[in-house]
Amino acid sequence: MKVKATYPHLDILFDDSHELEISSNSKIVIFSDLHMGDGGNTDDYALKAEIFHQILSHYQKQEFFLILNGDVEELQRFKLSAITHRWKDTYKLFDKFAKHGRFFKTVGNHDMALRLDISPSSDYILYETLKLNYFNDELFVFHGHQASKKYQKNHDLIGFTLKYVANPLGIKNYSVSHSSKKQYAIEKKAYEYSRLRKIASIIGHTHRPLFESPMSRIERLTYEIENLCRVYVESSGKSRVKIVEEIEAKKSKLTKYTETELKSERKKDVSIYSQEEGLQVPCLFSSGCVIGKRGITAIEILNGKISLVHWFDEKMEKKYVHLNGQKPKQIGKSNLFKMLLNSESLSYIFSRIALLS
């Protein structure tokens, strides 16, 4: 089998996954990359804790299953005891899901110590990967670092550097999310594996939200420009002026990237995921991260559909809110807003995977 020869490590993880049966009645939300620390100035989670608590409470009341897909605790920088002590309220919310059997937690590269018994174990069962069985089709849930063996090989070295060099100097976390090249490399491997196996995969790790398949920078800029054009039609006055400015700025970036990067060795980035058959298969999704600058993103599975959603509060700048042409929905009278970025029927997703792979 070609997939076994090409990605033996991922194939082993897939075959050994803990399995969950889901249906069109299932309600699941998937978050990743909390990077919870000790609450200090190098704790990325601290800025998002309050809004994340509100989001979790919302899903808990709606009786969703909660999947935390890796890098929940930042154990390369902090001790587990310091994390659990500082974020007791967060763990209490986890407990509410767990009490009813609706809580699942996978391992990431930054909390791998829990799996390797380097740090004291947590109170929750920790899974390497999960497999969501939707009738005769499968969703493979894994953090994403498993697509690159070097993360496991260099785990101890990375942890030592962060804990004893970066922390004392007050240096914020630097990860694969800061490098487009590394993001593409991880996403490409996860995408290729999913396409070959004819499954859908849900990852985190890169901190970049994805729906159906990754886009190159050129594709992403083009997509954003097209959506701004749609917003322009419905706007007027000063709003139109700002939208025009945004479009011009993105056109400039698109031109610059095309003229420079396409001449370099990364010119294949235009179709980096489409492979030799020239077709993009809708098989890779990413929940993004909890510690995003512009809010929190997640993957929802509800009413037989899979969706990419964006959560934020009233502090978020309006120009980012309307970037995709969607209107945010306020949750009750709170300062919490939710925006649907993309959504599609799981049956349609799997039909396209079967036909296009």
Helices and strands as residue ranges (DSSP letters): H 2-6, H 8-15, E 18-22, E 27-31, G 44-47, H 49-61, E 65-69, H 80-86, H 88-99, E 103-106, H 113-116, E 126-127, E 130-134, E 137-141, G 145-147, H 150-153, H 155-161, I 162-166, H 167-169, G 176-178, H 180-197, E 200-203, E 209-210, H 217-234, H 237-261, G 265-271, E 284-287, E 296-302, E 305-313, H 318-321, E 329-330, E 336-345, H 346-356
